[in-house]
């Protein structure tokens, strides 16, 4: 009989197998057989830990989605650093998130392919929105009341994912310069929605 630790390891290996399968072969080519092969496990174990292939991939996405959200939330307090201007704070948050994304390319490719699939809309969208509600609330202080903060957040995520995929697929020779350029491009759009006093009077702003 397997111990709880062994059960947890088998489940984790299947999750990783699903991530690798989608990242390396595409969502449409991912089968339970391929997942089990990449996980080094018997295909029958998929149905022991998950209801279906779709359930496995949705849970794999949820784990990656939660991990990325936790990175953002962990670093979100940098936006309250009063010693630097607001754009520099946003840049600091962006750089930390960007470095995290660049550190796990396989998981990012999986995340992107799943995020833009019909499977995401069917199996993961509602949980994703509920999960990120806490971040949307934290962001509200930076924008006027009339601004759709959820739309701003998902614009940032969509843009960030696209930029990350481009860098992973076609690595540029100066990663630091790429990150700097990507932030400037993204912030130039987002700043038009930020409360003017955040930009013009950074030292007087209220938390």
C-alpha positions as a LaTeX table, in Angstrom:
\begin{tabular}{lrrr}
\hline
Residue & $x$ (\AA) & $y$ (\AA) & $z$ (\AA) \\
\hline
Unk1 & 0.00 & 0.00 & 0.00 \\
Unk2 & 1.29 & 3.44 & $-0.93$ \\
Unk3 & 1.94 & 6.00 & 1.78 \\
Unk4 & 0.36 & 9.46 & 1.62 \\
Unk5 & 3.72 & 10.86 & 0.57 \\
Unk6 & 3.89 & 8.39 & $-2.32$ \\
Unk7 & 0.32 & 9.23 & $-3.36$ \\
Unk8 & 1.18 & 12.94 & $-3.32$ \\
Unk9 & 4.28 & 12.29 & $-5.43$ \\
Unk10 & 2.33 & 10.28 & $-8.01$ \\
Unk11 & $-0.27$ & 13.03 & $-8.28$ \\
Unk12 & 2.45 & 15.68 & $-8.61$ \\
Unk13 & 4.19 & 13.63 & $-11.31$ \\
Unk14 & 0.94 & 13.37 & $-13.26$ \\
Unk15 & 0.41 & 17.13 & $-12.98$ \\
Unk16 & 3.96 & 17.65 & $-14.27$ \\
Unk17 & 3.31 & 15.15 & $-17.04$ \\
Unk18 & 0.27 & 17.14 & $-18.12$ \\
Unk19 & 2.25 & 20.38 & $-18.06$ \\
Unk20 & 5.05 & 18.87 & $-20.15$ \\
Unk21 & 2.64 & 17.25 & $-22.61$ \\
Unk22 & 0.83 & 20.50 & $-23.37$ \\
Unk23 & 4.03 & 22.56 & $-23.44$ \\
Unk24 & 5.90 & 20.16 & $-25.73$ \\
Unk25 & 3.14 & 18.73 & $-27.93$ \\
Unk26 & 0.21 & 21.13 & $-27.70$ \\
Unk27 & $-3.15$ & 20.80 & $-26.00$ \\
Unk28 & $-4.79$ & 19.11 & $-28.99$ \\
Unk29 & $-2.13$ & 16.36 & $-29.01$ \\
Unk30 & $-2.19$ & 15.72 & $-25.28$ \\
Unk31 & $-3.68$ & 12.36 & $-24.33$ \\
Unk32 & $-3.85$ & 10.42 & $-21.08$ \\
Unk33 & $-1.32$ & 7.98 & $-22.53$ \\
Unk34 & 1.15 & 10.77 & $-23.30$ \\
Unk35 & 0.67 & 12.31 & $-19.85$ \\
Unk36 & 1.28 & 8.99 & $-18.10$ \\
Unk37 & 4.38 & 8.30 & $-20.21$ \\
Unk38 & 5.89 & 11.67 & $-19.38$ \\
Unk39 & 4.94 & 11.18 & $-15.73$ \\
Unk40 & 6.54 & 7.73 & $-15.63$ \\
Unk41 & 3.28 & 6.31 & $-14.34$ \\
Unk42 & 0.54 & 3.86 & $-15.30$ \\
Unk43 & $-2.28$ & 5.49 & $-17.24$ \\
Unk44 & $-4.81$ & 4.04 & $-14.79$ \\
Unk45 & $-3.46$ & 6.29 & $-12.04$ \\
Unk46 & $-4.84$ & 9.33 & $-13.84$ \\
Unk47 & $-8.36$ & 8.16 & $-13.00$ \\
Unk48 & $-7.37$ & 7.42 & $-9.44$ \\
Unk49 & $-6.40$ & 11.03 & $-8.75$ \\
Unk50 & $-8.49$ & 12.92 & $-11.32$ \\
Unk51 & $-11.95$ & 12.61 & $-12.83$ \\
Unk52 & $-10.63$ & 12.94 & $-16.38$ \\
Unk53 & $-7.84$ & 14.35 & $-18.51$ \\
Unk54 & $-9.70$ & 17.66 & $-18.49$ \\
Unk55 & $-9.80$ & 17.63 & $-14.70$ \\
Unk56 & $-6.06$ & 16.91 & $-14.51$ \\
Unk57 & $-5.20$ & 19.78 & $-16.85$ \\
Unk58 & $-7.59$ & 22.16 & $-15.08$ \\
Unk59 & $-5.93$ & 21.32 & $-11.77$ \\
Unk60 & $-2.48$ & 21.73 & $-13.34$ \\
Unk61 & $-3.54$ & 25.18 & $-14.53$ \\
Unk62 & $-4.97$ & 26.04 & $-11.11$ \\
Unk63 & $-1.67$ & 25.15 & $-9.43$ \\
Unk64 & 0.31 & 27.33 & $-11.85$ \\
Unk65 & $-2.26$ & 30.12 & $-11.64$ \\
Unk66 & $-2.12$ & 30.10 & $-7.85$ \\
Unk67 & 1.68 & 30.01 & $-7.84$ \\
Unk68 & 1.88 & 33.05 & $-10.12$ \\
Unk69 & $-0.75$ & 34.92 & $-8.09$ \\
Unk70 & 1.25 & 34.25 & $-4.92$ \\
Unk71 & 4.36 & 35.72 & $-6.56$ \\
Unk72 & 2.41 & 38.88 & $-7.40$ \\
Unk73 & 0.88 & 39.16 & $-3.92$ \\
Unk74 & 4.21 & 38.51 & $-2.21$ \\
Unk75 & 5.79 & 41.38 & $-4.12$ \\
Unk76 & 2.78 & 43.70 & $-4.21$ \\
Unk77 & 3.93 & 45.67 & $-1.12$ \\
Unk78 & 6.68 & 47.27 & $-3.25$ \\
Unk79 & 3.94 & 49.59 & $-4.55$ \\
Unk80 & 3.95 & 51.21 & $-1.11$ \\
Unk81 & 7.67 & 52.08 & $-1.16$ \\
Unk82 & 7.47 & 55.85 & $-0.59$ \\
Unk83 & 11.19 & 56.32 & $-1.20$ \\
Unk84 & 10.75 & 55.96 & $-4.98$ \\
Unk85 & 8.20 & 57.28 & $-7.48$ \\
Unk86 & 5.18 & 55.23 & $-8.46$ \\
Unk87 & 6.44 & 54.25 & $-11.91$ \\
Unk88 & 9.63 & 52.88 & $-10.35$ \\
Unk89 & 7.58 & 50.87 & $-7.90$ \\
Unk90 & 5.51 & 49.39 & $-10.71$ \\
Unk91 & 8.71 & 48.62 & $-12.57$ \\
Unk92 & 10.09 & 46.80 & $-9.53$ \\
Unk93 & 6.94 & 44.67 & $-9.27$ \\
Unk94 & 7.03 & 43.95 & $-12.99$ \\
Unk95 & 10.69 & 42.92 & $-12.92$ \\
Unk96 & 10.13 & 40.47 & $-10.08$ \\
Unk97 & 7.15 & 38.91 & $-11.84$ \\
Unk98 & 9.03 & 38.83 & $-15.14$ \\
Unk99 & 12.03 & 37.09 & $-13.56$ \\
Unk100 & 9.73 & 34.47 & $-12.08$ \\
Unk101 & 8.09 & 33.84 & $-15.45$ \\
Unk102 & 11.43 & 33.53 & $-17.22$ \\
Unk103 & 12.60 & 31.01 & $-14.61$ \\
Unk104 & 10.00 & 28.37 & $-15.56$ \\
Unk105 & 9.50 & 28.39 & $-19.37$ \\
Unk106 & 7.82 & 24.96 & $-19.61$ \\
Unk107 & 5.18 & 25.91 & $-17.08$ \\
Unk108 & 4.67 & 29.27 & $-18.80$ \\
Unk109 & 4.14 & 27.65 & $-22.21$ \\
Unk110 & 1.63 & 25.25 & $-20.65$ \\
Unk111 & $-0.10$ & 28.15 & $-18.88$ \\
Unk112 & $-0.34$ & 30.21 & $-22.05$ \\
Unk113 & $-1.62$ & 27.37 & $-24.22$ \\
Unk114 & $-4.24$ & 26.42 & $-21.67$ \\
Unk115 & $-5.21$ & 30.02 & $-20.88$ \\
Unk116 & $-6.10$ & 30.70 & $-24.50$ \\
Unk117 & $-7.99$ & 27.44 & $-25.03$ \\
Unk118 & $-11.67$ & 26.58 & $-24.92$ \\
Unk119 & $-10.79$ & 24.23 & $-22.03$ \\
Unk120 & $-9.85$ & 27.24 & $-19.93$ \\
Unk121 & $-13.20$ & 28.89 & $-20.59$ \\
Unk122 & $-15.07$ & 25.65 & $-19.83$ \\
Unk123 & $-13.15$ & 24.24 & $-16.88$ \\
Unk124 & $-11.03$ & 26.96 & $-15.27$ \\
Unk125 & $-12.29$ & 30.48 & $-16.03$ \\
Unk126 & $-14.68$ & 30.84 & $-13.08$ \\
Unk127 & $-12.10$ & 29.63 & $-10.55$ \\
Unk128 & $-9.46$ & 31.89 & $-12.12$ \\
Unk129 & $-11.68$ & 34.96 & $-11.73$ \\
Unk130 & $-12.52$ & 34.07 & $-8.15$ \\
Unk131 & $-8.85$ & 33.43 & $-7.36$ \\
Unk132 & $-7.71$ & 36.81 & $-8.72$ \\
Unk133 & $-10.48$ & 38.81 & $-7.03$ \\
Unk134 & $-8.14$ & 39.49 & $-4.10$ \\
Unk135 & $-5.59$ & 41.08 & $-6.45$ \\
Unk136 & $-8.24$ & 43.19 & $-8.16$ \\
Unk137 & $-9.27$ & 44.56 & $-4.77$ \\
Unk138 & $-5.66$ & 45.42 & $-3.94$ \\
Unk139 & $-5.31$ & 47.25 & $-7.26$ \\
Unk140 & $-8.41$ & 49.44 & $-6.86$ \\
Unk141 & $-6.61$ & 52.11 & $-4.82$ \\
Unk142 & $-4.48$ & 53.04 & $-7.85$ \\
Unk143 & $-7.39$ & 53.73 & $-10.22$ \\
Unk144 & $-10.42$ & 56.03 & $-10.32$ \\
Unk145 & $-13.70$ & 54.46 & $-9.28$ \\
Unk146 & $-15.05$ & 54.37 & $-12.84$ \\
Unk147 & $-12.17$ & 52.26 & $-14.18$ \\
Unk148 & $-12.77$ & 48.53 & $-14.72$ \\
Unk149 & $-9.84$ & 47.23 & $-12.67$ \\
Unk150 & $-10.53$ & 43.63 & $-13.66$ \\
Unk151 & $-10.14$ & 44.57 & $-17.32$ \\
Unk152 & $-6.89$ & 46.39 & $-16.55$ \\
Unk153 & $-5.52$ & 43.35 & $-14.72$ \\
Unk154 & $-6.36$ & 40.99 & $-17.55$ \\
Unk155 & $-4.90$ & 43.39 & $-20.10$ \\
Unk156 & $-1.67$ & 43.30 & $-18.09$ \\
Unk157 & $-1.76$ & 39.50 & $-17.83$ \\
Unk158 & $-2.53$ & 39.04 & $-21.54$ \\
Unk159 & 0.25 & 41.41 & $-22.55$ \\
Unk160 & 2.71 & 39.87 & $-20.10$ \\
Unk161 & 1.97 & 36.36 & $-21.37$ \\
Unk162 & 2.39 & 37.44 & $-24.99$ \\
Unk163 & 5.72 & 39.12 & $-24.26$ \\
Unk164 & 6.91 & 36.12 & $-22.28$ \\
Unk165 & 6.00 & 33.70 & $-25.06$ \\
Unk166 & 7.86 & 35.84 & $-27.59$ \\
Unk167 & 10.99 & 35.90 & $-25.43$ \\
Unk168 & 10.83 & 32.15 & $-24.76$ \\
Unk169 & 10.28 & 31.33 & $-28.44$ \\
Unk170 & 12.76 & 33.90 & $-29.80$ \\
Unk171 & 15.26 & 34.74 & $-27.04$ \\
Unk172 & 16.78 & 38.20 & $-27.41$ \\
Unk173 & 20.46 & 38.64 & $-26.55$ \\
Unk174 & 20.00 & 41.21 & $-23.77$ \\
Unk175 & 17.31 & 39.90 & $-21.35$ \\
Unk176 & 17.59 & 42.90 & $-19.01$ \\
Unk177 & 17.01 & 45.32 & $-21.85$ \\
Unk178 & 14.07 & 43.21 & $-23.06$ \\
Unk179 & 12.49 & 43.32 & $-19.60$ \\
Unk180 & 13.01 & 47.08 & $-19.37$ \\
Unk181 & 11.50 & 47.68 & $-22.80$ \\
Unk182 & 8.55 & 45.41 & $-22.07$ \\
Unk183 & 7.76 & 47.28 & $-18.86$ \\
Unk184 & 7.91 & 50.66 & $-20.56$ \\
Unk185 & 5.56 & 49.49 & $-23.30$ \\
Unk186 & 3.07 & 48.02 & $-20.84$ \\
Unk187 & 3.19 & 50.91 & $-18.37$ \\
Unk188 & 2.70 & 53.51 & $-21.11$ \\
Unk189 & $-0.80$ & 52.12 & $-21.60$ \\
Unk190 & $-1.71$ & 51.38 & $-17.99$ \\
Unk191 & $-0.56$ & 54.76 & $-16.66$ \\
Unk192 & $-3.32$ & 56.51 & $-18.64$ \\
Unk193 & $-5.83$ & 54.89 & $-16.27$ \\
Unk194 & $-3.96$ & 55.40 & $-13.00$ \\
Unk195 & $-5.07$ & 58.21 & $-10.68$ \\
Unk196 & $-3.14$ & 61.34 & $-11.73$ \\
Unk197 & $-1.99$ & 62.04 & $-8.17$ \\
Unk198 & $-0.21$ & 58.68 & $-8.10$ \\
Unk199 & 1.98 & 59.85 & $-10.95$ \\
Unk200 & 2.25 & 63.58 & $-10.29$ \\
Unk201 & 2.38 & 63.67 & $-6.48$ \\
Unk202 & 3.97 & 60.38 & $-5.42$ \\
Unk203 & 5.16 & 61.69 & $-2.06$ \\
Unk204 & 1.69 & 62.88 & $-0.99$ \\
Unk205 & $-0.31$ & 59.81 & $-1.94$ \\
Unk206 & $-2.31$ & 57.88 & 0.62 \\
Unk207 & $-1.91$ & 54.13 & 0.94 \\
\hline
\end{tabular}
